[in-house]
């Protein structure tokens, strides 16, 4: 039966040309080729031995072949598996490891390397005898042994497949606010509530009203330990990663569980301190003029005279999402301060647009991800973060975005020198005169991480969780290309929030109506900054 191929240019744009297999291709014409690795729950790979009648006879390899006319990469991989081995694998388990251009005279190609998961028994396999001589499940060690003996044909991303997929990595957390980052990278997760994602093991499917007491934390710690121990007993290669600082501390003494240790807690505490980080970067980025006051100096008239302004911002040392940042416009507003901090920063209020940058800080590389406008509402005199608007950024002058990128990379380099690895957020504000001012550093996943991760997964064959993991384990970061996101979103504690905003998609992973710490996300294919009373210039 004759095969026909679609042709592509080097940027993977489909050309208006189809050729029959065997026809000569031009140097700028590429056909699509796939490798399909199959991995089981024992961390073994299903490999095949080439027929004696093929080139490189009796060499072991993963399954693969050329995509046919009209086939997507994944569909081609699934068809090759079916044809060569007589089995079907679950399409949803497929993960694209990498893509590369290969130049062969008269037949250049684009190679996609896939990994699928299956526990099918070897006696259920029916080999295509003209293509395959034999098949077997082989451990990573066995494959490396065959390779060293020149009996295994290693194509592109061979080491990536064996190294990254020989480990089963699980996420440990409280809720699903960041869990949307997990589905395309982690084998599973251990969480307080269900996340609607693969491999999730959860503590309760009912809303719990006491999740902060010492007694509950002891109970949850015991649950996490027993669950992780059970997973590790079944798979000695299983690893666990914690993104949340409270979870890291909860698991800090679980020494017989293979938990990937991340950044030094003292460094995290340093970076979470808004005042110390301003001192860290004030010589490389602009910061607001401010005064440091102790709790006894929090007097409205005193501050008003000191700043020569009756409208000012008071900020505590630590806090996230705006919980510790207050707008003060009169003396009675001072009563709203929670007085939990020993030190406070006071500065004049200026009309501004809040901005956020997410970066991945690796050992050798720093990845700068798209800029977003922060959606901030003034609630009970607090500047509350409620979402992000990536689409609005296209309205900003290029010079503004370029300057923020320069500032962000300078800050990230300084933090990298202090030993920080992984995901990082930096907040700026844009003032009316186009002045850019640094605000704070967030050494953690951002609320907008889920949207960035969806774009990475769709367009770059990776995600936020994987990049964070590679960075914190000092592995080489994957190369990505993503300069913009044309969407915005809001976080809702209840579905009725932001009901004046229409035409949105819903993301409800881990959403519990009565649990105010969980988020129902509304995602818009447009900018919404000007459609609501958000903080802006």
N, C-alpha and C positions, 0 to 999 in steps of 0.2 A: 504494500500500500504506500503510495507516494505521500511525503510530508511537505507541507508548505509552512513557511515562517513569515511572520511580520518582521519588518526591519525598523530600526530606530537610529537616531543620531546619538552622539556621545553624551548628550544631556537627557537621554531616554525619551525624547520626543518621538512619537511614532511617525515614520515616513509613509508617504502614500505609495508604498511598494511592497509587494509580496513575492518571495522567491521559493523555488522548489529546492528541497534539501539536495546539496551537492553542487548547486550553482555557485559560481564565484561571486564574492561580495567585494565592493569597493572598500578602500581603507576607512572611509567615513560612514560605512554602513555596518550596523551591528544587529545580530539576532540575540534573542533572550535564551539563556541557559540557566538551569536550576540544579542545585544540590539539595538533597532532602535527607537530613539525618533524623533517625528515630531513636528516642531515648526512653528507657523504662524507669520504673520506680526504684530499681536497684542501681541506678546510675550506669547502666550498661547501654551500649549503642548497637543497633541492628545493622550489621555491615554485610556486604555481599562480595562474592568473588567473581570476577569477570570470566566470561566464557573463554575457552581455549581458542575460539575462532575470531575473537575480537583483538584489537590492538591492545598492547600491554596485557597479554593473556595471563589468567590466574592471579592477577593482582587484586587485593582486597580494596574496597572503597565504600563510600556511602552511595545511596541510590541517587540517580540524576539523569538528566537528558535535556533536550531542547524543547522550548515551548512551541506549541503549534499555533497556526493562524487563529487569532481571536481569543487565545488563552491568556489569562492573567498569570503572573508568576506563581501564586499559591495554587491555582487550579492545575498548572503544569506539574508542580511538585506532587500534588495528590494523585494525578493521573499516572505519573511515572512510578509511584509507590504501588498503585493498583496493578499496573502492567507487569512490573518486574517481580513483585512479591505476592500478588493476588490478595492483598489486604486493603481494608479501608482504615484510615486513621482519622481521629477527630480533628476537623478543620480548625476548630477554635483553639486548639493547643499550639498551633503553628506560631513560631516566632522567627522573624527575619533577623539573622545575625549580622549580615553585611552584604554589600553590593560592590562589585568592582568591574572595571573595564579590562578586557584581555585582548591582546592583539595577536591573532594568528594569520599568517598570509592567506589571503582570499577568504577568510572566515572570522573576522573579529566578532567578539561577543560581549554581552553584559551578563555577568554571573551573579545570581542571587543565591545565598546560602540560607536554608531554612532548617529549623529543628522542630520536630513534632514529638508528642508524647504518646506512648502506647505500651501496654503490658501483654501484648498478644504472645501466645505460646509459639515456640519455634516450629512445632509440628502443624500449626495452622497456616504456615506460609507455603504458597505454591509458586515456585520460581519459574520465570520465563527462560526456558533452557537455552534458547539461541542467544540470550543476553547474559544469563547468570548461571554460574556453575554450582555455587553453594551459598549459604547464608548462615549467620550465627550471631548470637548476642555476645558482645565482647566488652570487657571492662576498659576503662581508660588506659590502665597499665598494659593490657593485652594489645590495644591498638598502637600504643607507643612502641611496644616490642616489635610488632609487625612492621611499623614504619622504620625503625632502626635497622631491620633486616631487609629493607627495600622490598617489602611485600605488601605495603599499603600505599595507595596513591593519595597523597595529601594535596588537596586543592586549596583555594583561598580560604582564609579564616579557620584553618585547621586547629591552630592553637586556641583561638577564641572559643570554638565549640567545646573543646576538651576541657579548657580551664573554667570558663564561666558557666557551662552547663553541667559540669560534674558536681556542682554544689547545689543543694536545695536551700534557698534562703527564705526565711519567714520573717514577717513583720510582727512586732509586738507593740500594742498601743492601747489607749483607752477607747477612743471613739473613731468614727469613720471620716472625720473632717479632712484628713489627708489620704484616706484609704483609696481614693480613686487613682492615686499614683501607683497603687500596688499591683493591680490586676495583670498588667502585661510584663511584670518583672518577677514578682515573688511567687514562690510555690504555694504559699498560703499565708494566713495571718491569725494572730491570737488577739482578740479584741473584747472590749466590754460588751458591745452590742453587735449584732450582725451587720455586715457591710455589703451584702449582695454580690460578693466577688468570689472567685474560685478559691477553694482551699481554706475558706474562713472558718475558724472555730471561735465561738463567742460564749461569753459568760451568761448573758440573759437576753431574752427577746422581749422582755417587759421593761418599762421605764423604772429605774431605781432612783429613789429620792434621797438616799444616803450613800453618796459615793466619795465623800471627802474625809469622813471620820477615820481615826486610826484603826478602829475595829474593822471597817470595811477594807481599808488598804491592806491589812494583814490577810483578810480573806481573799482579796483579789491577787495578792502576791502568791499565796499558796496555789491558787488556780493556775496562774501563769506558769509557776514552776512545774507543777505536775503535768500540765499540758505540753510544755516544752520538753520535759524529760521523756515523756512518752514518744514524742516525735523523734527525739535524738536516739532513743533506744532502738527505734525501727530503722533509723538511717544515721549512721555515725558521721556522715558528711554534712548533716543538716547544720545550718548556721542561722542565727537570729540577730536581728538588728532593731534597735529602738531609736526613733526619731525624737520622741518627747523627752524633755529633761527629767520630768517626774518619773517616767517609766524607767529611764536609765538609772536613776537612783534606786528605784524599787528593785531592780534586777542586779544591782551592783555587787551583791554578795553571792550570786548564783554561780559559783566558780566551776561547778561541774556541768554547766550548760555552756555550749559554744556560742556565747554572745559576742558579737563583733564590737569591740570597744572603740568609741569615737573620740571626740576632742576632750582635752583636759577640762574637767568641770570648773576649775579656777579660771581658765581662759573664757569659758562660756559666761561665767558670772561677770567677768571683766567686760565682755562685749555687750552684755545685756544692760550694763550701767550707762545711762545716757550721758552722764557728766564725764566719766572717764574716757569714753570714746570721742567726745568732742575735743578733749585735750590731746587725744591720740592723733587726730587728723587736722587740727586747726591750722597747721602750717602748710597744708596742701589743698584745702578746700575752704571756701567761705563759710562762716558760721554767724549766727545772730549775736549781736551784743547782748550780754546777759549778766545778771547778778546772781550770786549764790547766797541763799538765806537759810538759816536754820528755822526750826518750827516755831521758835519764840519770836521771830522777826516777821511772821506772816501777818502784817498789819496793812490794811488797805491804804490808808493815808500815807504811811511810810513808803510803800512801794510806788504809789502814784507820784509822789514827789521825787523819788529816786529816778524813776523812768521818765518823768515829765509827760505822763500819759495816764488817762483814766480808763484805758482799755488795754489789758495785757494778758499774757499767758503764763500760767504757773504749771510747772511740770515736776513730778517726782523722779527719783533716781531710776526706778525700773517700772515696767508696765508694758502691756501689749494691747493693741487694738484701740488705744485712746483712753483706757481706763484711768491713767494717771496724768492726763493733760487737760487742763481746765482753762476756759475763757472767763476772765473776770472783768465785769463792766461796772460793778457798783459794790458797795461795802457788804451788802447782804450775801453776795455771791461767795464771799470768803467762807461762809458756813457750810458750803458744799464740799469743801476739801475733806478728804477722809483722814488726813493727819497720820498716815501710817509710815511716812518717810521721815528721816531725820534731817535731810537736806532737800532744798527746793531750788529750782532754777526759775527766774522770772525774766521775761523779755516783753518788749512791746508787741502788740498784735498788729500784723499787717495782712492785708488782703492777699490771698495766695492760692496757687493750685498745687495740691499735694501730689508728689510723684514717687514711684517705687521702681527699683531695678532689682532683678534677681540675677545672681551669678553662681557659678559652680567653681569653687577654688580647689584646684588639684595641686599635686606636688610640683608638676612642671608647667601646667597650663591653667588658664582661667577662661571660662566660657561666660560671655556676656549675653544674657537673654533679653527679649524685648522689654522696653520701657512701658509702664502703664500709669495712667492717672488714678490716684486713689479716690474712691468714693467715700467722702467723709460727711457725716451728719452731726450737727451740734445738738446733743441730747443731754438734758440736765447739765448744761454748761461743759460737757465733755465732748471732745472731738472723737466721735465714735467711727471706727472703720467699718464699712458695710459692704464693700465690694471693690472691683477694679474695672477700669475702662481702658483697654488697649487700643481701641479704634480711634479714640479722641487724639491720640498722639500724632496722627498724620496731619493734624491741624497746626502743630508746633513747627516753628522754623527749624531748618536743618541744623543751624548753628547751636541752638539750644540743646538738641538731642546729642550733637557731637560733643559739646562741653560736658554734659552729664555722663556720657560714656567715658570721657577722659578722667573725670573725677572718680567715677566708680572703679575704674581699673587701678588708679593710684591707691585708693583705699583698700581694694582687695589685695594688692601686692603687699601693702604694709601688714595686713592681717595674715596673709600667707606667711610672711616672715616671722610672725609670732607663733606659727605652727598650726593655724586653723586649716581644716580641710572639710569640704562639703558645700552644701547649699548655703547661700548667704543673701540676705536682703538689705538694701540700703535705701533709706528714705531721704528725699530732698523736697524742697518747696520752690516753686517758681513764683517770683513776685511781679508786681505790675510793671516794673522797669526792666523786665527780663533778667533780673538778678536771680541766680541759682544759689540756694543756701542748703547746706547739709543739715540734716535733722538727727538721724539715729541709724544704728546698725541692728539688724535682726539676725542672729546666728541660728536660724531655724528655717523650716519650710514656711513659705508665705501663704496667705489665704488664696492668692492667685496661682499657686503652684499647680493646682489641678488642671487649670485651663492651659497653662504652658505645657504640661505633660501630655495632654490630649493632642496638641499640635506636634510635639516631638514624636509621639507614637505614630501619628499619621504620616508625617513627612520626613522623619529622620531615623526611623527604626530604633528608637530608644525612648526613654522617659526620664522624668525627674528622679525617680527612685534609683534607677540604674546609674545615672550620672553621679548622684550623691554617694552611692555605694562605691563606685570606682574611685571617686576623689578621696573618701575617707579611708580607703584601704590602699592608697598611694599607687593605684593602677593608672595606666594611661587613659585619658578621657577620650570618648568617641568624638569624632569630628562631626559637627552639625552645621546646618545652614538654615537659619530662621531669623529674619530681620523684622517681622511684623506679625501681629495677630489682629484680625479684623472683627473682634468681638468684645463684649463687656459682660459683666455679671453682677448680681447682688446676692448676698447671703441673707436668707430669711429664717427666722426662728419659728414662724408659722407661715403657712401657705398664703395667707391673706396679706402679708407684708408687701409693700410696694405694688399694691393692686392697681395704681394708676398707670403703671408701665405695662404695655401690652406686647404681644408677638414675641414670645420667649420660648426657649426649650427648657425642660426640667431636668435637673440632676438631683436625685434623691438618695444617693448611696448613704446608708446608715442614718437616714432621717427618722426621728421619733417626734411626733407632734408635741408631746408633753415634756420633752427634754430640751431645755433652752440652750444647752451646749451643742446641740446638733444643728446642722444646716441644711435647709432646702434651698438649692441654688436655682436662680433664674438666669439663663444665658441668652444674650441678645446678639443678633447679627448686625449690630450697629452701635454707634456711640450713644450712651444715655446720660452723659454728664449734664447736658443742658435740659434734660427732660424732668429733672427733679431738683429739689433744693439742696444740692450737694455743695460743699465748699469749693469755690472757684474764683478766679479773678474776674 
